[in-house]
């Protein structure tokens, strides 16, 4: 291993083309500097400098070492700043998880865009998964923060922040009997019709919320097919397989084949979104996200 101080001394000699001037630049005496260059040549087993009548000049090997030394020294100079930036949360990576239905809401790209502007040197790693897996990922510190349709369980060292309540709406094939109905639909209007729902294993929270609302209204939905993802259910609705109750954020998807209707229910049908993170996590990147989530313009 070459001592970094020797590399600095060598660079100074090459750039000054004179050992005496290099010694002045390095705030040292000429004899110790001469010994450093000699030790460096001995370590590498080659001549690095040609002695000239009025100074020195790097040999071909010396020029190669000079270029490598510049790179190494620049990197070494940057290390303290990078370590400090990472400690302050200005560099590094943030890991963000979300369920499929949350990923369709406009607040998430708006939040990420603002974060990118505030932390341009931080890479954003996004992970889509089911709620239980995402909760585990926060506990195991694989994700810094996750966005779910349910609050975190109590007693796991997690903190939850209620982000918003998203209204649920009705999605109908454009040739459905209710597609031409005037105004909003009441939940009980959907009784007896075929339902397409987002599969419970993939979207347990949304699935259970829809079923609970239907039961409270006095009927059990007739589920004819389940889809692996919320977006997949839209394909089935557009194909005329059945209707569904979906988050309002997807109103603009497949809008030529699907008719969306406002849903009336008491209490209102909503799909909440929660941010979940580990208690004690306080780096600047996470703090910034949490502050943004408390501002209305990010969650509207």
Secondary structure, DSSP 8 states (H G I E B T S, - for coil): ---HHHHHHHHHHHHHTSHHHHHHHTTS-HHHHHHHHHHHHHHHTS--EEEETTEEEE-HHHHHHHHHHHHHHHHHHHHHHHHHHHHTTSSEEEEEEE-TTGGGSHHHHHHHHHHHHH-TTEEEEEEE--HHHHHHHHHTTS-SEEEESS---TTSSEEEEEEEEEEEEEEEETTSTTTT-SS-EEGGGGTTSEEEEE-TTTSHHHHHHHHHHHHHHT---EEEEEESSHHHHHHHHHTTS-BEEEEGGGTTTTTTTEEEEEEE-SS--EEEEEEEEETT---HHHHHHHHHHTSHHHH-
